Amino acid sequence: VLHHLSIKRAIQVLRINRYDPNCLRRRPIENNPTPAEICQWTNHRVMEWLRSVDLAEYAPNLRGSGVHGGLM
């Protein structure tokens, strides 16, 4: 079910951004992201964020999970 929701939400995020694949963010733009910027985070960016907020033990569990900023 998570993968289905992940794909569905990813399509919504791309639709909002006019299907521009370059809208996705792998690197942070600033220290205090807005919700609109979080929606554009890739799975890798979410894992980096977990490491930066001292939750690094959860980051390896997200590899290949489909959890991205739009889903959060």
C-alpha positions, 0 to 999 in steps of 0.5 A, spaced: 500 500 500 505 504 501 508 503 494 501 505 491 501 511 495 508 513 494 507 513 486 500 516 486 503 522 490 509 523 486 505 523 480 501 529 484 507 532 485 510 532 478 503 534 475 503 540 480 510 542 477 508 541 470 511 534 469 518 537 470 523 532 473 528 537 475 523 540 480 525 534 485 531 536 490 536 532 492 540 537 495 537 542 500 536 549 498 536 552 505 536 550 512 529 552 514 525 548 508 518 550 506 512 545 505 512 546 498 520 545 498 519 538 502 514 536 497 520 536 492 525 532 496 527 525 493 528 519 497 535 520 498 534 527 500 529 525 506 535 520 508 540 526 508 535 530 512 534 524 517 541 524 518 541 532 519 536 531 525 540 526 529 535 520 526 541 517 522 539 510 525 532 510 521 535 513 514 538 506 512 531 503 513 528 508 507 533 506 502 528 503 496 522 504 500 519 509 496 518 514 501 519 521 498 518 528 500 511 529 497 509 523 501 511 526 508 
